[in-house]
Amino acid sequence: MELSPRSEKASRKRKQRTLLSCNTCRKRKLKCDRESPCNRCLASGHANTCAYGREFRPGSVTAREEPEKSSVSITSNALEQSSIARNKNQVNVLNQDRQDIVQTLETRVASLEAQLLAFSNAASQTSQTSTTEQSNIPGCEGEGSWTGLFKSRGYRTFAYGATSPVTIIANFPELHPFMKQVYPGSVLERLHDDIKKLEDRTRSKGACSGVLKITHLRSLFPDRATIDVLVTQYLETFETTYHILHIPSFYSSYEALWTSSPGSDSDFEAVVLAILACVLCTSTHEDTRQHPNGSAFRTKAIIWLKACEAWLKRHSNKRRTLASLQVRCLRLLALKTTCFKTKELYQEIQAHVAFMRTAGMHLDPSIRRGRCTIFEAEMRRRLWATTLEFEVQASIDRGLPSVLSNLDYTCAPPRNIDDYELKVDLERLPDSKPISTSTDTSFLYCAAQTSALRIKLCTLANSVSKDLELPEILQYEQEIRAALAALPKWTTPRAFQAWTHLDLILRQYLAILHTKIALRPRLAIDATQRYSVLTCLEASVAMIDEHTNMMAFRNYTLTCTRSDYYRAALLLCHIAYHASLNNDSFILQLITTFDASIEKALSIIEERSIRPGRGNHQYWIVSAACSLARSKRDPENADELRKQAAGRVSRLLYKILSLQDDVGEEYFATEVVLEPLQHGDGAVLANPTPPADAMTTETLSLEGFDFANTSGWMLDDFWFFNDLPPLEFAA
């Protein structure tokens, strides 16, 4: 029966448009890409339920190309038969959909594998081309590849090389997703946000503050009793390694300081203030009061640091004194202990090296015979030896070659003598004592014996053009072990820190030399890699134990100035994780020392974080790496171990929040300004421009350009290396 025009019109109204989206996207009212399965279902994990209505199936020609019929002659019997047929075929359609989904997934997997293979081949060709081009560049021979990482993006990047502890994280790719899984939504995240908000609120209160003006450095001194304690602690810790001061002359000036008027001896006031800034965060105390941006001790030490920087800026470079050089060295130590300008520490040390070179400190003072006293010459050697140690360790921590490897310096090491033997009016320098005898300069004297080897290894390990081969690694390892065996066994308590420091600056190279082989990806460990893993494990445990022993004597100097324990902790976690991953029974048997050593390392890093109130991120990284390694060994308790990773750091942040103290004006100071003093005190005048009525020909003296009275114009102050025969120097 033909449908009437009216019925045909009603039929058109009831007709639904073709369904193109899958059932899931249609229900969720989301855009569908009409694949089978669609990408949204794949991303949400519902690929097995992705299906289309019976009006449309991907790949069906009828659904896309069949034209609509405007008028159809359909009987009621035909409509019923069509409906029954569709119901009967529904099960077949669903089964066919599942088969299509499986076939589509297999096709896409094969396509992705082909693309990955093509990408790998292209990368290999690019690498070969790059190597070929690089081989044509002088100094870039070899097949080495740079091992390191970049932090941040664009022009804000920070580069860390092979010897930097941070680089171990780049070889631990499983750590990042583990931290991303633990941190979001945890108590640790909320505490971190609370501390950040507290810091922002505190900063907003002191938005108008910024400059702290003082008339003299002594106005920042604490009480005499506090200074006595801190100075004594400095002389018993820092001064036993980096010997910057001359102790007899220091005590003489220290006693005279308290009988003089403030500002009368600004040089020595600057030295004392730099010592206080250096040692404050390492002082022995139970609980450190905290501020939003660090501990209260750190806030005070930074103010002292900025005051010393203001004094250095005002100090004339033409009238350089021993005190100014000592303050520069002490300032670098204070930057380490306070975690201040951490990202710029390497640049600060390199700038200090350049400054010392311009002063000729890298040349032995013996060439200045007649122009330099015996006392001055020996103090110059001590300051250069200290600068050398600063530079080598900063290069290792940053993962960059040491600039000293290309520097032709001739300055001899200081003599192995005590300070009481070195007098200001000395006419002949005493001979060095045997290395077995502990003196005030034993650390610098012994460190100089291995400085050439350590500088060379730092440069080779951080080379961007060549990797060390296994025979070279074994040869250098043998030299390091020989140097460790040759260290003297001093028995005096004062020499304990010096010996520990000497052992650490050598032992760290055992881990550095083998780190690259130990961390390389592996399916099955070979004999070479096993030896490197064992060497790294041995060196890491030993370094953590030495730092623990120092803390047992309440000596936190090396804890606040070095990062051996951070490197060791990350290596232990990496070794333990991959030993469990590869089911290496031999290494797993040795990992019994892992738990004890990693707990010691966590205690050291926690102490390092709580004292300046900074560096919590290192504690978080090691805590996460520890839990990751343990969860691989004990998968049944993986959830509990993940909670422990954030729980350790949360307890530390809770402690920091509980110790919060009110901040003073010093907290908001971003700069310290030394106001001008009276003329004749070496400071800049408050009003250097004379009044207009005083501008007469008598006052307009051109003394600076007077040829007769200025030795600079006559080259009287110039002297040359070949003017006098060099003074013979015996080490």
C-alpha positions, 0 to 999 in steps of 0.5 A: 500500500502506497503511503499518503503524502501526509503519512510520508511527511510524518515518517520523515519527522520520525526518522533519526539521523545516522549515529556516527559516534560510539555508544560510550562517547554518545552517552558521555556527550564527547567528540568521537574520532570514529575509529574502532576502538576510538582513541577516547575509549583507548585512553580511558581503558574501555577499548573492549566496550567501544561499540557503535549502534546498528545504524553505523559501523566503521568500515561499513559502506552502507552506513556511509554511502547508502543514499537516503530514500525520500519515499519508500513503499513498505508494508507492515509485514516487511517492517516486522520481518526487518525488525526480527532479522535485525534482532537475530543478527544482533549477537553476530554483530557484537561478535563481529565488533569484538573481532574488528577491535582485536584486528584494529588493535593488532594493526595499530601495534604493528604500525607503532612498532614499525614507526619505532623501528624507523625512528631508531634507525633515523636516530642511529643514522643521525648519531653516526652523522654527528659522530662523523662531523664531530670527529672532524673537530680538533679535540673531539676524537673518540666515540665518547658521549656526554653523560649529564642532564639539563634542568629547566628550559630555554635559556634558563637551563642549568647543566650538570655533568657526569660527576654531579650527584644529580646525574644519577637521577637521570640514570634512574628513570623509574624514580620520576613516575614513582614520585609522581605517583606518591606526591600528588594529593599526599600530606607532603604536598599539603605541607609544602603548600602551607610552608610556601603560603607562610613564606608568601604571607611573611614576605608581604608584611615586609614588602617595604623593607629591603636595605639594612643600613649600618655604620660599622660591622661590629653593630651586627656582632652578637654578645661576647660569649656567643662569639667566643664559642663560635670562634673556638668551634671554627678554629677546632673544625674548619681551620684544621682543614682549610687553613685560612688564618694564622692562629697566633696573629688572629688571637692577638688581634682578637684580644685587641678588638674588644679594647678598641672602638667600633669601626677602628679595625674594620678589616679584623671585624670583617674577618670575625663576622665572616667566621661567624657566618661560616660556623653558625649553622654548624654549631652544636645546638638541640633545636634550631628555630625556623623561619619561612625561608630557612632557619633563624641561624641561616637568616642571621648568617646571611645578614653577616654574609651580605655585610661582608660583601658590602665591606668587600665592595667598599674595600679598595682593590689597590689596597688589598690586604690579607684580611680581604683575601681571608674574608673572600675564602671564608665567604665561600665556606659560608655560602656552602653551610647556609645553602645561600646562592646554591645555584651560583656557587660554582660561578662564585668559586670560579670568580674567586679563582680568577681573582686570585690569579689576577693577584698572582697567587698561582705563582710561587712567591719565591719569585718575589724575593725582596718584595715579599716577606717569608710570612707573606709568602707562606700565607699566599701559599696557604690561600692558593692551596685552599682556593685549589681545593675549593675549585676541584670540589666545586667542579666535581659537584657540578660535573664540569672539568676543572679549569686548573687542568689547563692552568700553568700554576707554580705555587708550591704547597704550604710547609707542614708546620704549626702556626707558632713556628711561622712568625711575622718577622721570620727570616727563614722558613722552617723545614716541613715536618714528616707527613706522619706528624700532624700540624696545623697545615697537614690537610693542605700539605697532604692534599697537595700530594694528590691534587694533580691526580684529582684534577686530572680525573675530574677533567677526564670523568667530565669530558664531553668528547671521550669516555674512560675505557675499563683499563684506564679506570682500573689503572686510576683506581689503583692509583687512588687506592695507593693514595688512600693507603698512604694517608697517615694515621694521626692519633690526635683528636684535632686531626680527626676531621683532617684525616676524614676529609682527606679520605673523602676527597680521594674515596669519592673518585672510586665511585665516580670512576665506576658510576657510568658502567654501574648505572648503564642499562642491563638485562644481564649483568656481566663481570665488568659491570658486576665489579663496578657495582661492587666498587660503587657499593663499597665506596658508598657505604664507606663514605656514609660511615665516615660522615656518620662518625663525624656526626657522632662527635657532634661535628657537622662541618663536613655534613654542611659542606660536602655532598658525598652522602647524597651521591652514595645514597642515590647509588645504593638505591639504584644498585638495590633496585636493579639487583631486585629487578634482575633477580641478581642473587649475588648482589642481593646478598650484599644488599643486606648492608643497604638498609642500615647505610641508607638509614644513616644517609637519611639521618645525615641529609635530614640533619643537613636540611634542618640546620639551614632549613633548606635542602628538603628536596634532596631528602625527598628524592632519597626518601622516594628512591629508598622506598622504590628500591625496597618496594621492588624487593618487597612488592607485597608491602609496596603501598606501605612503602609508598606512604613511607616515602612521603611520610619521612619528609612530612615529619621533617616539614612538621618539625620545621613548622612546629619550630617557626619563630617570629621574624625580625627586620633582618629577615626582610633585608635584601641588602646591607649597606655600610654607611660612610664613615669619617674621612681617614678611616678608609671609607667613602666620604658622605659628601665627596663633592666640595661646596661650590665656594670652595672650588678654588685653584688651591683645592683643584689639585691634579695630584693623581696626574703629577708625574713627579709625585706619582710612582705609577707614572714612573713605573717605580712599582713595577718589577719583573720576574728576571730582576732578581734570582728566584729563591730556592724552595724545597717542599 
